[in-house]
Amino acid sequence: MSEQISIIKGELRPVLVSALFFMLLTGLAYPLFTTAVANVLFPYQAQGGLIRVDGEIIGAELIGQPFTTPGYFHPRPSAVAYDAMAGYGSNLGPTNPKLTEKVAERVQAYRATNGLPEDARVPVDAVTASASGLDPHISIANARLQAARVAKARDLPQERVLGLIAEYSTPRQLLLLGQPRVNVLKINLALDALQRQ
Amino acid sequence: MTIDILYFVVALAVMTGLAVPMGMWLARTFTGTRHYLPERWTYRLLGVDPDKESGWKGYALGLVLSNAVMMLLGYALLRLQLFLPLNPLDLAPQPPHTAFNTTASFITNTNWQSYSGENLSNFSQMAVITFLMTTSAATGVAACAAFIRGLGRKSADTIGNFWVDLTRVIYRVFAPICFLLALFFVWQGMPQTLDSQVVASTLEGTEQAIRIGPVASLETIKHIGTNGGGFFGMNAAHPYENPTPLTNVLHILSMLLIPSALTYAFGTMLLRRRQGWVFFGAFMVLFVSSLTVMYSAEQYGNPLLAAVGVQQDLPVTDTGGSMEGKELRFGISDTSLFAVTTTSATTGSVNAMHDSLTPLGGGVTLWGMMLNAVWGGDGVGFINLIGFAIIAVFLIGMMIGRSPELLGKKIEAREVKLTMLAVLAHPIILLGFTALAVLWPGTADNLNNFGAHGFSEYLYAYASGTANNGSCFCGLGANNPFFNTTIGLAMLFGRFLTLLPMLAVAGSLAAKRTVPASAGTLDTATPTFAVVLVSVVLIVGGLTFFPALALGPIVEHFQMLDGQLLPGNIQ
């Protein structure tokens, strides 16, 4: 028994010191050093990829915004109304009646907003809530279906808006990764810039 | 579709390619005799003699005690959040039951989060979360190092020095990879700053407050260490945690890096490379079958939504499939690979809402955590696989009437009993707590979905806790005393009741003589043995968990195909 006690005593110092030491090392030194280096190498990204217009922060490239007016492209539905302090998904299961009801309502609303026929099928991303509630992208199919509405609201030729979609489409990364997509905030900024010219 | 399959093939090929150099590096870390200067300083600070090894009991003692003290330290820091720096938003400290759950979660490498990451100060994110992520993962890898040494030694009474393994894994493996990868992640768009929020005035004239912080440094160890806890509540679905498809695949490769490399490190250390590849192959078969089911189910979509006019087939300009709770930049393929990886490598980060996966897709994530041995978490996954291998040789030995051997060691009653303790602890904790939660009055108020899917929410919580995974069917509101306590206990039992018996097995095997291979020896380095091993994993896992899966995802799948919605009046 006394032998076991002496073994535990021998472990006492490393046990206590290692907790404090590795907390300081991996919990403070590592992230602080990384912060310093990252802000020297990539200051724009390290600060959150903030977009400024005339010096004022109008949003972040990667964080979606809840556009609703007809002259802007609309993002995907969000379970948290694009609250970037508390992003979340709906967590509705596939057989939950609330999900089907919500999606059915969104399908109707999407058709009405974009002047589509009663039986038009709607791209899935346009009527389902994203995981983060902050999804900055929509699919190209979704963007194209919104083009007529945006063009009409802004009094632009529809071809001009379609051209903008092509210009702002991001292809798969390295040919394989991810989905082709359009960043809603960026294309809406481009629309504003177009009108200012 | 073709491009998706090509993507899977390339990703798995890269993973296999990385397993070799990483495995060699791990083997050198585990066996090298040289102590580098910073390591020598650390040993002097800790007051340990790096050249003195201990038996499995001494090793386990250091492991358990250090983990306990780290857990207490983390608990104290979380409770004192208001008095510590870097909290300009005055975020309140976690209540005791939440802080217990959080620290239990992070010290066991689970990273279940009943809180939302947005409510931790940047100081807590670094000094509690990043710290515990690093040390818990290093603990797992260290235990695996000791375990492999135990398998390889003959008539030895020691299996290594815990402090040396812990320090080396952090200095030689985690530190360089995490730092460089963090910079790469920042380049791709992840924030790394001490600021807590920025306020933007949007194009439509409203205000949008955006939470930022030291995200990238946490993200790298989160995946290299198969931890999985997010900076944000929405984890790797949040655009700041996973800004591009490239970061997504790097997350996936990071999760698989150490678990897959450990099979190669094992082969190298025991000079049994073929055996290492047999284990690798067994992992891969299980992994690819899960991925196939997941991808097909998600891309097929939800017929209930198709019925109300949603386009879910696959034109080139659209993702198709079931997109509720998924991010557009990942679509179906990148989400499927991530979800299968995170539940197989028991990481527990998510890049989609698993609660909204199709029934079969959700079932695959449950399956991965129930088997808990398809790659598995850093270190422990490999240990679990060896556990199954011991059961496999034991069963074969019984069938053909030979005394079972593994790696030249006789497997006897003591090893089989200890292994069975570890193998049985997992389903008993998992299913026992699930049953308790279902029966406990009032728990159903915390569900977000009902019927079969509601049962899956319970089942997922305890599968995730016991397997030390940490992902969730997050519809379940788990931040209350009942769930925080029971899931916290499931995580601690799940970790230590499987790790400690297996360390005892290692100690017991190390003490044995090696039996020279003879004509009567069953060769375990063959594809045949891989098939047997996979079958044992499937039979043990399948038979134990099939009834529970049948009540949850399987019944829901048929309800969905049949066009049945859950009865709304149960609510």
Interface residues (C-beta under 8 A of the other chain):
Chain A: I7 I8 E11 R13 P14 V15 L16 V17 S18 A19 L20 F21 F22 M23 L25 T26 G27 L28 Y30 P31 L32 F33 T34 T35 V37 A38 N39 L41 F42 Q45 A46 Q47 G48 G49 L50 E56 I57 I58 G59 A60 E61 L62 I63 G64 Q65 P66 F67 T68 T69 Y72 R76 Y82 A84 M85 A86 G87 Y88 G89 S90 N91 L92 G93 P94 T95 N96 P97 L99 T100 V103 A104 V107 R111 D119 A120 R121 V122 P123 V124 D125 V127 T128 A129 S130 A131 S132 G133 L134 D135 P136 H137 I138 S139 I140 A141 N142 R144 R172 Q173 L174 L176 L177 G178 Q179 P180 R181 L185 N188 L189 D192
Chain B: I3 L6 Y7 V10 T42 L45 L46 G47 V48 G58 L61 G62 L65 S66 V69 M70 L72 L73 S116 E118 M126 A127 V128 T130 F131 T134 T135 W163 L166 I170 F174 A175 C178 F179 A182 L183 V186 W187 Q188 G189 M190 P191 Q192 T193 L194 D195 Q197 V198 V199 A200 S201 T202 L203 E204 T206 Q208 A209 I210 R211 I212 P214 A216 S217 L218 I221 F232 G233 M234 A237 H238 P239 Y240 P243 T244 P245 L246 N248 V249 G301 N302 L304 L305 V308 G309 V310 Q311 Q312 P315 V316 T317 D318 T319 G320 G321 S322 M323 E324 G325 K326 E327 L328 R329 F330 G331 D334 V350 N351 A352 M353 D355 S356 L357 T358 P359 G362 N448 N449 F450 G451 A452 H453 S456 F473 C474 G475 E556 Q559 M560 Q564 L565 L566 G568
